[in-house]
Amino acid sequence: MPKINQLFTTRHKSIWLSILAIFCTLYLNAQTINGKVINSNNEALIGAYVTVPSVKGAGAITDENGEFKLKVPNLPASLKISYLGYADLEIMATSSDKMIKATMLEANENVLTGATVRASRVSEKQKEQPLTVESMGLKAIQDAPAASFYESLGNMKGVDVTAASLGFRVVNTRGFNSTSPVRSLQLIDGVDNQSPGLNFSLGNFLGASDLDLKRVNVIAGASSAFYGPNAFNGVIAMETKDAYDFPGLTTELKIGERNLMQFAARYAGFTTNDKGQKKFGYKVNAFYMQANDWEAENYNPTQDSEHGPVNPGGYDAVNRYGDEVLANGNDDFDEAARIYDKGAGLGTFYRTGYNEKDLVDYGT
């Protein structure tokens, strides 16, 4: 019986020689390409990426001298060189004996350059605008610590919100704390939403619901040059949600003091064609609010009212109506005031009048 090492030597000698010859052939066929990447000023480009598109996984990166070494199965081979800020370069390597010198040109306007990421509450576009813009995004609107986002506008810089009633807020900017809502222009998706009969916006009564609002931009100060004469004290620009980007059903319920109950619902969707492309978008908003508003019970005399022990004929109260001695400059009332004022000890007298709570329904 032959020995094992003798059997291995005699029977497998030819096989091992064949395998060794194959590896030697592959090694000899592989070609090494040497090259250097420079720019138009003959400066070495460090970190340039050199690849062979026809060979998967074949690539190299230039060193501190801009040089690289790359093995390819055979020649000629097409090389692709990429570097940030420069246009991609494709060259053909035909020989491994000579060093390839690749000159890259600076990128044109169509090639992307480096991007700078900054953390800021104000976008770069807003900083470039010649106006003072304060914004509330989607997250800020949802987290507003108030009954509605409209009340939270007062937290912005240079914005004051005056409460005319429980559901009626008046926005003023730059210190003009007026109860008249005619000072600011209010837009919803670029459309003026003022009431035609009143010629001003009723706060957010006719505005957008919190559920349908995407962004609110408040431009403080005069903006007539950009938005027309109605924007002499600022602009409130609201942007609503797109039905394509925000589909589905959303509901909201808020409960608070003064029997406040506020309910809102939004439903949005869209249809598609045979190719699955968005064709028609739609949305429906519903809003309901009820509350008992604050009662006006200020019965102190007005500034121009005669009052006190020297005038026992009463006085004109702040929240009592019909007790005035003057009625829009009526001469009869003026004459009556002068006549009674000459009476002994009577002074100027005022009618009984009606309290506001007897005339107004505070249920909203």
HUJO-V805187 format. One line per field, one symbol per residue. psi: psi as a letter, one per 40 degrees, with the letter a starting at -180 (. if undefined). burial: I if it has 16 or more other C-alpha atoms within 10 Angstrom, else O. A space follows every 10 residues. Layout:
psi = ???
burial = ???
//
This chain:
psi = hiiddddddd dedddddddd dddddddddh hhhhihhiae efhhhheihh ihdehhehii hiaeeeiihh hidiiiihih hihheiiihh ihheiedihh hhhiiiiade hiaiihhihi ehiddddeif ihhhihaddd ddehfididd dedeeihehh hhhdadehih hiifeggieh fedihhihfe hhfihdddfi hgbedeaiid dehdihhhhh ihfdddeide feeihhhhhi ihdddgiahh ihhhhaiffh hhhiihhiai iiadeeihdh iiihhhhhhi ihihhhfhfi iidehhiade geeaihidfh ieeidigffh dddddddddd deihedahii idahideedh heh.
burial = OOOOOOOOOO OOOOOOOOOO OOOOOOOOOO IIIIIIIIOO OOOIIIIIII IIOOOOOOII IIIOOIIIII OIOOIOIIIO IIIOOIIIOI OOIOIIOOOI OIIIIOOOOO OOOOOOOOOO OOOOOOOOOO OIIIIIOOOO IOOIOOIIII IIIIOIOIII IIOOOOIOII IIIOOOOOOO IIIIIIIIOO OOIIOOOOOI IIIIOOIIII IIIIIIIIII IIIOOOOOOI IIIIIIIIII IIIIOIIOOO OOOOOOOOOI OIOIIIIIII OOOOOOOOOO OOIOOOIOOO IOIOOOOOOO IOOOIIIOOO OOIIIIIIII OOIIIIOOOO OOOOOOIOOO IOOOOOIIII OOOOIIOOOO OOOO
//
